[in-house]
Structures are given as structure tokens and as C-alpha cells.
Amino acid sequence: MFVGLDVHKRETQVFLLPAAAKTVGEEKRVRTTAASLKRVLKGVKGPVTLEAVGFYRPVARWLLEQGHDVHLANPRLIPKAKVKTDKKDAKHLAKLLRADLLPESWIPPEEVQQLRDLVRHRRFLGEETGRLKSKIKHDLLKHGHFFDKNPVETINGRAHARRLKIPEVTSSINILETLENETKQADAKIKLEANKRPEAKILMTTPGVAEFTALGILAEVGDFKRFPDPEKLASYAGLSIVEEQSGDNDRKGRITKQGNTLLLTLLVEAAHNHIMRCPESQITKKYERKKTRSGAKRAQIAAARSLIHAFYAMVRDQTEFQVNPKTPDERPAA
């Protein structure tokens, strides 16, 4: 039996598809709870699939705890149907699973999920802090108070802004200070988690890679060993090069960007920091050469590709970053 689930917040559409071809399946609709899924799948032997969207995480956990063989479908790689209904979606997933055509996503273990939660929440706090600072500056300008530098960046500046007694500015400063306190606590947790993980410590030997970036890359990759080679890892990060071949023509163009978005962002940021902090490294020298030929943006993407190749070798071999590696196996990809 092959089972397709179209999961929603309140209810889940279930399609039970027998292993034999040309057999009619069975449709059921249940509440999205662990108990309801246990009842509907009682006695069902065979794999179960659901899409990696929304709140799949608790549902996948319930199914795993109940002993099911769970497969997570990558929604980006499933062709969109012209007519989309819950019943059709569940049936389509079951059919893809039976035909061994299901584009799968990795189901991270709970420990990795918790690391992702921590890193993603810290990034959220940073983004919200930046937005709030911009709002405060805009509100001050709106009331005719002009500053060369945003006053909320200093203690004295904040005190002065409070004395202006603009309600929305005072409120925003209060929220900002709460965000900053939460950010400090998150940073402390990230530093603790990064420094107790050998792989994160190895990544941090790279100039420009600190605790947040190292732990973020480790959380998004999960287990480096699940990738057979560094190019597969680069593809997971959306850093594979698009190739177009026709006859004797073979062109390489932009990167696919079809991968883990946060991992791609972390790698591009790490490449930027590395180039700024380590001008003598092989990666930086390659960046400078490519920048001259193709521009800074493409050169930075190439540097990110070089970094992920280097990280793969470092974790695999349990070795620190080498500014100018000697052996071909240790050289980052161009």
C-alpha cells in the first residue's frame, strides 16, 4: 500500500493506493491529529508521503513515531496540475510514490530541526531589529527631527529621542531594546552550541566564519555525509551552474538558485566576509581574477561555491581551513 497525504491545518486528505497497478485506491478525510492519522493508517503497511510545506513537521514526526516509512516530497519539483484539489493532490503523491518518481526532500532529525529553529530565529531577530531602526529614523524625520546618524545607535541618542516625547518613537525604542535583549540571549545560545560541535569548530577556522555562520551552515546541511561529493552539496545550496548543451555548443551560465535559500545566503555572506578578511587566500585571489572578467556579483557567487567545496573537504577530513592548500583534493572549486 502507498499512502499520499495532503495535509492542512484542520483536516488531511488521505489516499490509499494498492501496490498492484490498475487498482482503484481509497479516499479518506480525517482531522489533522496524531490520533486521527493513527486510526486511518492502522494496519497499513507501506510508505507514506506528504509535501514539505507549511506545518509538515509535526505530522511527519507523528507518522515516524507510529512506525511508518515516511517520505517527504519536494513541492518545487512536482509539476503543478491544471485542476488542483485536495483529493487530486493526495492521489498524485501516492501515484508518484508507487512509481518511484517522487522528488524527495530530507527529513532532518529533531536535533537538527532545533538548531535550525535557533539560527533562523536569530536571523529573524536581526532583520526585525534593522527594520525597527529604519522605522524610528523615518518617524523622527516625519516629525521634523533630522540626524546625520540614526540616534538609536547610541545610548545618548536614544535618551535624546525619548525626551522628544513622540509616542511611536518611544514605543519603538522600547520594542527595540527588547529585541536586542532577545538577540543577546540567542547569540549566547548559538555560541554555546557552536563551540560544543566539532564540525562547527572546524568551519570557524575559516577567516570570516564565526559562530552564527558556522552553526547555520551546519544546521542547514545537517549531515555532510549524506552528500556523496561536494558538487551535490553545492547543488543543495542552489550553487550548481546551469549548463546548456546543443550539438557542439556547451555553455555554462548562472547558478540554479534551486536549493536551500538560507544556506545559499549564509554562504554568500561568508564569502563576502572571507574576501574582506583574508586577502591572501586562494579563494580571495580567484575572486579578484573573476571580478575583473565577470563582475563582483558573479565573482562572489564563485567564491561561495569555492567555500562550500572547501567546507565539504574540511568536515570530511576533519582538517582546519588552509589559506593555500597544496593537494588537488583540498583545492576549492573555481
Residue frames relative to the residue before (quaternion, step in Angstrom):
aa qw qx qy qz dx dy dz
M 1.0000 0.0000 0.0000 0.0000 0.00 0.00 0.00
F 0.1423 -0.7633 0.6265 0.0675 3.56 -1.04 0.89
V 0.1633 -0.8225 0.5437 0.0347 3.57 -0.77 1.07
G 0.1077 -0.7725 0.6239 0.0486 3.54 -0.93 0.99
L 0.1124 -0.7977 0.5912 0.0380 3.57 -0.91 0.95
D 0.1174 -0.7374 0.6599 0.0832 3.55 -0.99 0.90
V 0.1527 -0.8585 0.4887 0.0286 3.53 -0.05 1.38
H 0.0022 -0.7657 0.6431 -0.0078 3.53 -1.04 0.90
K 0.7398 -0.4586 0.2698 0.4117 3.53 -1.30 0.35
R 0.7954 0.2807 -0.1421 0.5180 3.59 0.88 -0.90
E 0.8206 0.0966 -0.0204 0.5629 3.57 0.96 -0.84
T 0.2240 -0.7591 0.5998 0.1178 3.54 -1.27 0.54
Q 0.3040 -0.7292 0.5862 0.1796 3.54 -0.97 0.96
V 0.1364 -0.8000 0.5836 0.0290 3.57 -0.79 1.08
F 0.0354 -0.7736 0.6318 0.0337 3.56 -1.01 0.84
L 0.1658 -0.7861 0.5934 0.0493 3.56 -0.70 1.17
L 0.0554 -0.8279 0.5571 -0.0357 3.55 -0.42 1.28
P 0.3903 -0.7291 0.5069 0.2431 3.62 -0.61 1.07
A 0.6076 -0.5869 0.4007 0.3548 3.57 -1.19 0.56
A 0.6353 0.5419 -0.3358 0.4358 3.60 1.06 -0.68
A 0.4847 -0.6658 0.4867 0.2915 3.54 -0.99 0.89
K 0.8236 0.2362 -0.1966 0.4766 3.55 -1.32 0.48
T 0.5088 0.6007 -0.4570 0.4141 3.59 1.07 0.74
V 0.4528 -0.6842 0.5043 0.2693 3.54 -1.03 0.82
G 0.3402 -0.7530 0.5304 0.1896 3.54 -0.93 0.91
E 0.4380 -0.6803 0.5281 0.2579 3.52 -1.35 0.00
E 0.2402 -0.7815 0.5653 0.1097 3.57 -0.90 0.99
K 0.0532 0.7753 -0.6284 0.0338 3.54 -1.09 0.78
R 0.1566 -0.7620 0.6191 0.1070 3.55 -1.22 0.53
V 0.0063 0.8114 -0.5805 0.0673 3.56 -0.73 1.11
R 0.5967 -0.5353 0.4454 0.3987 3.53 -1.30 0.21
T 0.4674 -0.6813 0.4874 0.2823 3.57 -1.07 0.71
T 0.3941 0.6565 -0.5446 0.3421 3.52 0.17 1.38
A 0.6394 -0.5298 0.3893 0.3986 3.55 -1.23 0.45
A 0.6659 0.5180 -0.3053 0.4417 3.59 0.94 -0.89
S 0.6645 0.5050 -0.3105 0.4550 3.61 0.94 -0.87
L 0.6619 0.4949 -0.3066 0.4721 3.57 0.95 -0.84
K 0.6227 0.5392 -0.3391 0.4545 3.57 1.05 -0.73
R 0.6613 0.5115 -0.3072 0.4546 3.57 0.98 -0.84
V 0.7168 0.4638 -0.2696 0.4453 3.57 0.80 -1.03
L 0.7464 0.3739 -0.2139 0.5073 3.59 1.11 -0.59
K 0.3358 0.7540 -0.4991 0.2638 3.59 1.24 0.26
G 0.8315 0.1735 -0.1571 0.5038 3.55 -0.79 1.06
V 0.5298 0.6285 -0.4131 0.3919 3.60 1.27 -0.09
K 0.1214 -0.7770 0.6158 0.0494 3.56 -0.80 1.04
G 0.6120 0.5390 -0.4040 0.4143 3.55 -0.85 0.90
P 0.6606 -0.5494 0.3511 0.3722 3.58 -1.25 0.35
V 0.2212 -0.7492 0.6145 0.1107 3.54 -1.24 0.62
T 0.0583 -0.8139 0.5775 0.0260 3.60 -0.93 0.81
L 0.0269 0.7521 -0.6583 0.0149 3.53 -1.29 0.62
E 0.5495 -0.6314 0.4348 0.3322 3.56 -1.18 0.49
A 0.4600 -0.6755 0.5105 0.2674 3.55 -1.18 0.69
V 0.4304 0.6693 -0.4884 0.3582 3.57 0.52 1.21
G 0.8435 0.2158 -0.1391 0.4717 3.52 -1.33 0.41
F 0.7872 -0.2912 0.2547 0.4803 3.52 -0.84 -1.06
Y 0.1178 0.8241 -0.5420 0.1149 3.60 0.89 0.92
R 0.5671 0.6793 -0.3644 0.2902 3.55 1.08 -0.80
P 0.7095 0.4180 -0.3034 0.4794 3.68 0.71 -0.86
V 0.6255 0.5411 -0.3464 0.4427 3.59 1.05 -0.73
A 0.6483 0.5044 -0.3140 0.4761 3.59 0.94 -0.87
R 0.6489 0.5175 -0.3223 0.4554 3.59 0.99 -0.80
W 0.6329 0.5266 -0.3356 0.4576 3.59 0.96 -0.85
L 0.6800 0.5034 -0.2924 0.4457 3.56 0.89 -0.98
L 0.6467 0.5108 -0.3154 0.4705 3.57 1.00 -0.82
E 0.6544 0.5119 -0.3086 0.4632 3.58 0.98 -0.85
Q 0.6774 0.4716 -0.2825 0.4888 3.58 1.18 -0.58
G 0.5897 -0.6371 0.3347 0.3666 3.58 1.31 0.14
H 0.4626 0.6915 -0.4489 0.3261 3.60 1.19 0.28
D 0.4513 -0.6319 0.5597 0.2894 3.54 -1.31 0.49
V 0.0756 -0.8553 0.5125 -0.0091 3.57 -0.02 1.32
H 0.0851 -0.7723 0.6291 0.0214 3.55 -0.99 0.97
L 0.2454 -0.7812 0.5638 0.1078 3.54 -0.80 1.08
A 0.2683 -0.7891 0.5364 0.1322 3.59 -0.62 1.14
N 0.3712 -0.7059 0.5607 0.2228 3.57 -1.04 0.85
P 0.3402 -0.7923 0.4650 0.2004 3.64 -0.27 1.23
R 0.5924 0.5918 -0.3671 0.4051 3.59 1.14 -0.55
L 0.7470 0.4094 -0.2055 0.4818 3.57 1.10 -0.69
I 0.5670 0.5557 -0.3992 0.4586 3.59 1.27 0.18
P 0.4578 -0.6941 0.4757 0.2869 3.63 -0.66 1.06
K 0.4287 -0.7100 0.5025 0.2441 3.56 -0.96 0.89
A 0.3643 -0.7338 0.5340 0.2090 3.58 -0.85 0.99
K 0.5605 -0.6039 0.4457 0.3501 3.57 -1.15 0.61
V 0.7540 0.2144 -0.1262 0.6080 3.56 1.06 -0.80
K 0.0705 -0.8303 0.5526 -0.0144 3.56 -0.45 1.22
T 0.1413 0.7519 -0.6324 0.1215 3.55 -0.74 1.15
D 0.6559 -0.5119 0.3692 0.4141 3.56 -1.22 0.38
K 0.6548 0.5243 -0.3134 0.4451 3.57 0.94 -0.88
K 0.6729 0.4912 -0.2940 0.4685 3.57 0.92 -0.93
D 0.6477 0.5288 -0.3235 0.4430 3.58 0.98 -0.84
A 0.6663 0.4941 -0.3056 0.4675 3.60 0.89 -0.91
K 0.6557 0.5114 -0.3032 0.4654 3.58 0.98 -0.88
H 0.6505 0.5235 -0.3132 0.4525 3.58 0.96 -0.89
L 0.6402 0.5211 -0.3231 0.4628 3.59 0.98 -0.83
A 0.6584 0.5099 -0.3079 0.4602 3.58 0.94 -0.89
K 0.6637 0.5055 -0.3046 0.4595 3.59 0.98 -0.83
L 0.6311 0.5175 -0.3282 0.4756 3.60 1.01 -0.78
L 0.6455 0.5221 -0.3134 0.4610 3.56 1.02 -0.84
R 0.6738 0.4913 -0.3001 0.4631 3.59 0.91 -0.88
A 0.7110 0.4483 -0.2531 0.4790 3.60 1.03 -0.76
D 0.3946 -0.7294 0.4590 0.3186 3.57 1.35 -0.04
L 0.4945 0.6444 -0.4235 0.4010 3.57 1.06 0.85
L 0.4165 0.7321 -0.4542 0.2901 3.59 1.26 0.16
P 0.3066 -0.7293 0.5764 0.2046 3.63 -0.76 1.00
E 0.1632 -0.8624 0.4769 0.0479 3.56 -0.24 1.27
S 0.2418 -0.7097 0.6421 0.1597 3.49 -1.33 0.56
W 0.5385 -0.6260 0.4646 0.3198 3.54 -1.21 0.58
I 0.2696 -0.7304 0.6007 0.1817 3.57 -1.06 0.76
P 0.2826 -0.7892 0.5159 0.1766 3.62 -0.29 1.18
P 0.5033 -0.6151 0.4977 0.3474 3.60 -1.09 0.60
E 0.6966 -0.5116 0.3052 0.3999 3.56 -1.20 0.52
E 0.6178 0.5513 -0.3554 0.4338 3.62 0.99 -0.74
V 0.6658 0.4820 -0.2962 0.4864 3.59 0.98 -0.85
Q 0.6109 0.5490 -0.3446 0.4546 3.59 1.03 -0.76
Q 0.6661 0.5039 -0.3047 0.4578 3.58 0.94 -0.87
L 0.6225 0.5179 -0.3378 0.4798 3.60 1.06 -0.70
R 0.6400 0.5193 -0.3214 0.4664 3.57 0.98 -0.83
D 0.6249 0.5408 -0.3358 0.4519 3.57 0.97 -0.85
L 0.6701 0.5120 -0.2951 0.4492 3.56 0.91 -0.96
V 0.7038 0.4654 -0.2722 0.4626 3.58 0.80 -1.02
R 0.6799 0.4880 -0.2994 0.4582 3.59 0.90 -0.88
H 0.6322 0.5127 -0.3383 0.4723 3.58 1.07 -0.68
R 0.6347 0.5202 -0.3350 0.4629 3.60 1.01 -0.76
R 0.6420 0.5071 -0.3267 0.4733 3.57 1.00 -0.73
F 0.6127 0.5448 -0.3321 0.4664 3.58 1.05 -0.79
L 0.6547 0.5139 -0.3175 0.4545 3.59 0.90 -0.90
G 0.6564 0.5130 -0.3112 0.4573 3.58 0.97 -0.81
E 0.6656 0.5001 -0.3011 0.4649 3.56 0.96 -0.86
E 0.6601 0.5019 -0.3064 0.4675 3.58 0.97 -0.84
T 0.6140 0.5462 -0.3396 0.4576 3.58 1.07 -0.75
G 0.6621 0.5071 -0.3023 0.4616 3.57 0.92 -0.89
R 0.6602 0.5062 -0.3058 0.4631 3.57 0.96 -0.89
L 0.6669 0.5104 -0.3055 0.4488 3.58 0.96 -0.87
K 0.6242 0.5298 -0.3375 0.4645 3.59 1.02 -0.74
S 0.6487 0.5099 -0.3133 0.4702 3.57 1.00 -0.82
K 0.6357 0.5281 -0.3267 0.4587 3.58 1.02 -0.78
I 0.6463 0.5182 -0.3280 0.4540 3.59 0.92 -0.87
K 0.6517 0.5093 -0.3173 0.4640 3.57 0.93 -0.88
H 0.6506 0.5126 -0.3124 0.4653 3.59 0.97 -0.85
D 0.6599 0.5096 -0.3116 0.4558 3.61 0.94 -0.86
L 0.6350 0.5179 -0.3333 0.4665 3.59 1.03 -0.72
L 0.6480 0.5057 -0.3153 0.4743 3.58 0.98 -0.86
K 0.6238 0.5683 -0.3267 0.4256 3.57 1.02 -0.86
H 0.7355 0.3847 -0.2120 0.5158 3.57 1.13 -0.71
G 0.6260 -0.6037 0.3191 0.3767 3.56 1.24 0.39
H 0.5524 0.5780 -0.4134 0.4357 3.61 1.16 0.44
F 0.1029 -0.8350 0.5404 -0.0076 3.55 -0.38 1.32
F 0.0229 -0.7922 0.6087 -0.0368 3.56 -0.94 0.98
D 0.4613 -0.6512 0.5205 0.3037 3.56 -1.08 0.69
K 0.7761 0.1651 -0.0780 0.6036 3.55 1.11 -0.76
N 0.5673 -0.6047 0.4316 0.3552 3.55 -0.99 0.81
P 0.4164 -0.7544 0.4436 0.2464 3.65 -0.51 1.11
V 0.6076 0.5843 -0.3691 0.3914 3.61 1.10 -0.49
E 0.5386 0.6346 -0.4028 0.3807 3.60 1.25 -0.12
T 0.7666 0.2689 -0.1703 0.5577 3.63 1.21 -0.31
I 0.6235 -0.5463 0.4046 0.3860 3.58 -1.23 0.49
N 0.6703 0.4985 -0.2967 0.4629 3.57 0.90 -0.96
G 0.6343 0.5398 -0.3232 0.4492 3.57 1.05 -0.79
R 0.6564 0.5029 -0.3105 0.4689 3.57 0.99 -0.82
A 0.6314 0.5302 -0.3325 0.4580 3.56 1.00 -0.83
H 0.6495 0.5090 -0.3121 0.4708 3.57 0.99 -0.86
A 0.6562 0.5130 -0.3135 0.4561 3.60 0.94 -0.88
R 0.6282 0.5265 -0.3355 0.4643 3.61 1.06 -0.71
R 0.6558 0.5338 -0.3162 0.4302 3.58 0.99 -0.85
L 0.5736 0.5906 -0.3812 0.4206 3.59 1.20 -0.36
K 0.2607 -0.8251 0.4673 0.1815 3.58 1.35 -0.33
I 0.3187 0.6916 -0.5618 0.3233 3.53 0.88 1.05
P 0.4647 -0.7402 0.3920 0.2871 3.63 -0.32 1.20
E 0.7147 0.4522 -0.2850 0.4511 3.60 0.77 -0.97
V 0.6201 0.5296 -0.3457 0.4642 3.61 1.12 -0.60
T 0.6496 0.5092 -0.3136 0.4695 3.60 0.94 -0.91
S 0.6546 0.5129 -0.3066 0.4631 3.57 0.94 -0.89
S 0.6719 0.5032 -0.2947 0.4567 3.58 0.93 -0.92
I 0.6306 0.5191 -0.3392 0.4666 3.60 1.04 -0.72
N 0.6232 0.5338 -0.3371 0.4616 3.59 1.02 -0.77
I 0.6644 0.4888 -0.2954 0.4820 3.58 0.96 -0.91
L 0.6248 0.5565 -0.3299 0.4371 3.57 1.00 -0.86
E 0.6846 0.4831 -0.2933 0.4605 3.57 0.89 -0.90
T 0.6014 0.5292 -0.3503 0.4853 3.58 1.16 -0.57
L 0.6446 0.5181 -0.3130 0.4671 3.58 0.96 -0.87
E 0.6643 0.5077 -0.3075 0.4543 3.58 0.94 -0.87
N 0.6314 0.5193 -0.3273 0.4738 3.57 1.06 -0.71
E 0.6471 0.5021 -0.3081 0.4840 3.59 1.01 -0.83
T 0.6339 0.5386 -0.3232 0.4513 3.57 1.05 -0.78
K 0.6352 0.5231 -0.3274 0.4643 3.60 0.99 -0.81
Q 0.6595 0.5016 -0.3095 0.4666 3.57 0.97 -0.85
A 0.6505 0.5049 -0.3128 0.4734 3.59 1.00 -0.81
D 0.6334 0.5337 -0.3248 0.4566 3.59 1.02 -0.81
A 0.6410 0.5229 -0.3210 0.4611 3.57 1.01 -0.82
K 0.6536 0.5023 -0.3104 0.4734 3.60 0.99 -0.84
I 0.6538 0.5166 -0.3112 0.4571 3.58 0.97 -0.87
K 0.6452 0.5157 -0.3219 0.4628 3.57 0.96 -0.85
L 0.6469 0.5196 -0.3095 0.4646 3.58 0.99 -0.88
E 0.6899 0.4803 -0.2829 0.4618 3.59 0.84 -0.99
A 0.6627 0.5169 -0.3137 0.4418 3.60 0.92 -0.86
N 0.7322 0.4544 -0.2465 0.4435 3.57 0.91 -0.92
K 0.6761 0.4441 -0.3265 0.4889 3.60 1.21 -0.02
R 0.6452 0.4827 -0.3217 0.4972 3.58 1.33 0.16
P 0.4545 -0.7203 0.4504 0.2678 3.63 -0.56 1.13
E 0.6565 0.5180 -0.3286 0.4390 3.61 0.94 -0.84
A 0.6451 0.5094 -0.3220 0.4698 3.58 1.01 -0.78
K 0.6296 0.5316 -0.3304 0.4602 3.59 1.02 -0.79
I 0.6340 0.5236 -0.3295 0.4641 3.58 1.03 -0.78
L 0.6597 0.5050 -0.3077 0.4638 3.59 0.90 -0.91
M 0.6690 0.5217 -0.3006 0.4357 3.59 1.05 -0.75
T 0.5353 0.5882 -0.4300 0.4272 3.60 1.22 -0.01
T 0.5525 0.5893 -0.3922 0.4401 3.59 1.29 -0.12
P 0.4571 -0.6711 0.4975 0.3051 3.64 -0.74 0.92
G 0.7825 0.2956 -0.2408 0.4923 3.56 -0.84 1.02
V 0.6740 0.4365 -0.2937 0.5186 3.59 1.28 -0.04
A 0.0559 -0.7994 0.5981 -0.0103 3.58 -0.51 1.23
E 0.8146 -0.3161 0.1798 0.4518 3.57 -1.34 -0.11
F 0.6749 0.5118 -0.3153 0.4280 3.58 0.80 -0.98
T 0.6896 0.4765 -0.2816 0.4669 3.57 0.84 -0.99
A 0.6596 0.5177 -0.3126 0.4463 3.59 0.90 -0.92
L 0.6966 0.4545 -0.2789 0.4800 3.57 0.85 -0.96
G 0.6236 0.5472 -0.3381 0.4442 3.58 1.04 -0.72
I 0.6604 0.4881 -0.3056 0.4819 3.58 0.92 -0.88
L 0.6537 0.5107 -0.3115 0.4636 3.57 0.94 -0.88
A 0.6662 0.5048 -0.3061 0.4558 3.60 0.94 -0.84
E 0.7072 0.4599 -0.2738 0.4619 3.60 0.89 -0.89
V 0.6655 0.4710 -0.3051 0.4922 3.61 1.06 -0.67
G 0.2695 -0.7548 0.5438 0.2491 3.56 0.94 -0.90
D 0.7776 -0.2068 0.2041 0.5576 3.57 -0.42 -1.22
F 0.4026 -0.7291 0.5007 0.2360 3.59 -0.55 1.15
K 0.6218 0.5872 -0.3386 0.3923 3.58 1.10 -0.68
R 0.5884 0.5825 -0.3897 0.4032 3.60 1.15 -0.32
F 0.6522 0.4475 -0.3148 0.5247 3.60 1.29 -0.06
P 0.4011 -0.7595 0.4539 0.2374 3.63 -0.58 1.07
D 0.7980 0.0257 -0.0026 0.6022 3.58 1.16 -0.48
P 0.6660 -0.5362 0.3316 0.3988 3.62 -1.18 0.41
E 0.6084 0.5653 -0.3648 0.4209 3.60 1.09 -0.57
K 0.6134 0.5276 -0.3433 0.4770 3.59 1.12 -0.66
L 0.6406 0.5078 -0.3193 0.4794 3.58 1.06 -0.74
A 0.6318 0.5215 -0.3275 0.4708 3.59 1.01 -0.78
S 0.6305 0.5283 -0.3232 0.4680 3.57 1.07 -0.77
Y 0.6303 0.5351 -0.3231 0.4604 3.59 1.01 -0.83
A 0.6966 0.4531 -0.2625 0.4905 3.58 1.11 -0.69
G 0.5230 -0.6416 0.4179 0.3743 3.60 1.25 -0.08
L 0.5470 0.6400 -0.3745 0.3885 3.57 1.24 0.41
S 0.3945 0.6959 -0.5034 0.3266 3.59 1.20 0.39
I 0.4294 -0.6989 0.5139 0.2511 3.55 -1.11 0.71
V 0.4191 -0.6835 0.5396 0.2568 3.57 -0.97 0.90
E 0.1037 -0.7947 0.5971 0.0339 3.57 -0.79 1.07
E 0.0999 -0.7772 0.6202 0.0363 3.55 -1.00 0.91
Q 0.0022 0.8163 -0.5748 0.0570 3.55 -0.58 1.18
S 0.1237 0.7636 -0.6242 0.1093 3.55 -0.94 0.95
G 0.8202 -0.0484 -0.0081 0.5699 3.56 -0.43 1.20
D 0.8051 -0.2125 0.1910 0.5197 3.55 -0.76 -1.09
N 0.5916 0.5796 -0.3654 0.4250 3.57 1.27 -0.13
D 0.0226 0.7845 -0.6169 0.0597 3.55 -0.87 1.00
R 0.0107 0.8312 -0.5519 0.0671 3.55 -0.28 1.30
K 0.1779 -0.7476 0.6301 0.1114 3.54 -1.13 0.77
G 0.0934 -0.8389 0.5361 0.0124 3.55 -0.76 1.02
R 0.8403 -0.1400 0.1373 0.5054 3.52 -0.97 -0.98
I 0.5770 -0.5469 0.4583 0.3975 3.55 -1.34 0.06
T 0.6049 -0.6047 0.3849 0.3468 3.58 -1.16 0.55
K 0.1618 -0.8032 0.5379 0.1986 3.59 1.01 -0.91
Q 0.5330 0.6009 -0.4183 0.4241 3.60 1.24 0.29
G 0.5230 0.6035 -0.4368 0.4141 3.52 0.18 1.29
N 0.7569 -0.3185 0.2820 0.4962 3.52 -1.23 -0.58
T 0.3769 -0.7818 0.4532 0.2033 3.56 -0.30 1.30
L 0.6813 0.4810 -0.3035 0.4607 3.59 0.87 -0.89
L 0.6235 0.5322 -0.3431 0.4585 3.60 1.00 -0.74
L 0.6338 0.5229 -0.3244 0.4686 3.57 0.98 -0.83
T 0.6594 0.5128 -0.3040 0.4580 3.58 0.92 -0.92
L 0.6588 0.5132 -0.3059 0.4573 3.58 0.92 -0.91
L 0.6712 0.5013 -0.3014 0.4554 3.58 0.96 -0.84
V 0.6458 0.5040 -0.3228 0.4741 3.59 1.00 -0.80
E 0.6502 0.5005 -0.3135 0.4780 3.60 0.99 -0.81
A 0.6437 0.5180 -0.3181 0.4648 3.58 1.00 -0.85
A 0.6332 0.5280 -0.3288 0.4606 3.58 1.02 -0.80
H 0.6391 0.5243 -0.3216 0.4617 3.58 0.97 -0.87
N 0.6827 0.4807 -0.2890 0.4683 3.60 0.86 -0.95
H 0.6427 0.5309 -0.3254 0.4463 3.57 0.99 -0.82
I 0.6519 0.5169 -0.3147 0.4570 3.58 0.93 -0.89
M 0.6705 0.5055 -0.2941 0.4565 3.59 1.01 -0.84
R 0.7742 0.3991 -0.1818 0.4564 3.58 1.00 -0.89
C 0.8011 0.2409 -0.1088 0.5370 3.58 1.13 -0.49
P 0.0820 -0.8505 0.5185 0.0340 3.61 0.41 1.20
E 0.6730 0.5211 -0.3023 0.4291 3.60 1.15 -0.49
S 0.5367 0.6530 -0.4103 0.3423 3.61 1.19 -0.21
Q 0.6301 -0.5462 0.4074 0.3723 3.52 -1.26 0.55
I 0.6316 0.5413 -0.3338 0.4435 3.58 1.02 -0.78
T 0.6654 0.4969 -0.3027 0.4677 3.59 0.94 -0.87
K 0.6455 0.5178 -0.3245 0.4581 3.59 0.98 -0.80
K 0.6419 0.4991 -0.3222 0.4847 3.59 1.02 -0.76
Y 0.6061 0.5568 -0.3441 0.4518 3.56 1.07 -0.77
E 0.6759 0.4996 -0.3004 0.4509 3.58 0.84 -0.96
R 0.6501 0.5095 -0.3239 0.4614 3.60 0.98 -0.78
K 0.6942 0.4658 -0.2793 0.4724 3.58 0.90 -0.92
K 0.5877 0.5803 -0.3633 0.4312 3.57 1.09 -0.67
T 0.6438 0.5236 -0.3119 0.4627 3.56 1.03 -0.82
R 0.7232 0.4435 -0.2409 0.4715 3.59 0.98 -0.88
S 0.8581 0.1950 -0.0239 0.4745 3.56 0.77 -1.09
G 0.6061 -0.5632 0.3649 0.4269 3.59 1.21 -0.10
A 0.6686 -0.5555 0.3356 0.3631 3.54 -1.24 0.56
K 0.6503 0.5459 -0.3352 0.4084 3.61 0.92 -0.86
R 0.6907 0.4578 -0.2773 0.4863 3.58 0.86 -0.95
A 0.6286 0.5413 -0.3339 0.4477 3.55 1.06 -0.74
Q 0.6563 0.5049 -0.3179 0.4619 3.59 1.00 -0.76
I 0.6166 0.5247 -0.3398 0.4785 3.59 1.07 -0.70
A 0.6423 0.5145 -0.3178 0.4709 3.58 1.00 -0.84
A 0.6364 0.5177 -0.3260 0.4698 3.59 1.05 -0.74
A 0.6269 0.5243 -0.3348 0.4691 3.59 1.04 -0.74
R 0.6267 0.5183 -0.3301 0.4793 3.60 1.05 -0.75
S 0.6438 0.5192 -0.3196 0.4624 3.57 0.97 -0.83
L 0.6516 0.5260 -0.3156 0.4463 3.57 0.99 -0.83
I 0.6825 0.4839 -0.3133 0.4493 3.60 0.83 -0.90
H 0.6052 0.5267 -0.3502 0.4834 3.59 1.13 -0.61
A 0.6581 0.5034 -0.3056 0.4692 3.57 0.96 -0.88
F 0.6435 0.5266 -0.3233 0.4518 3.60 0.95 -0.88
Y 0.6242 0.5460 -0.3381 0.4449 3.57 0.99 -0.85
A 0.6913 0.4714 -0.2791 0.4712 3.59 0.85 -0.97
M 0.6398 0.5422 -0.3252 0.4369 3.59 1.01 -0.83
V 0.6928 0.4562 -0.2795 0.4835 3.59 0.88 -0.94
R 0.6385 0.5415 -0.3253 0.4396 3.57 0.97 -0.86
D 0.7905 0.3245 -0.1487 0.4977 3.56 0.87 -1.01
Q 0.3573 -0.7526 0.4753 0.2828 3.59 1.37 -0.07
T 0.4685 0.6553 -0.4494 0.3863 3.56 0.90 1.01
E 0.5250 -0.6330 0.4721 0.3176 3.56 -1.18 0.58
F 0.6595 -0.5048 0.3820 0.4054 3.55 -1.31 0.32
Q 0.1733 -0.7672 0.6106 0.0924 3.54 -1.05 0.85
V 0.4729 -0.7015 0.4591 0.2711 3.55 -0.72 1.10
N 0.7907 0.0155 0.0162 0.6118 3.57 0.98 -0.90
P 0.1726 -0.8267 0.5276 0.0917 3.61 0.21 1.26
K 0.4392 -0.7296 0.4773 0.2167 3.53 -1.10 0.81
T 0.7589 0.3898 -0.2152 0.4751 3.57 0.84 -0.96
P 0.6151 -0.5839 0.3758 0.3734 3.63 -1.05 0.68
D 0.6400 0.5572 -0.3312 0.4125 3.59 1.02 -0.77
E 0.7045 0.4599 -0.2510 0.4787 3.55 1.18 -0.60
R 0.5570 0.6247 -0.3958 0.3780 3.58 1.24 -0.24
P 0.4413 -0.6946 0.4962 0.2767 3.58 -0.86 0.91
A 0.5724 -0.6039 0.4303 0.3500 3.57 -1.13 0.66
A 0.5402 -0.6220 0.4625 0.3277 3.54 -1.17 0.59
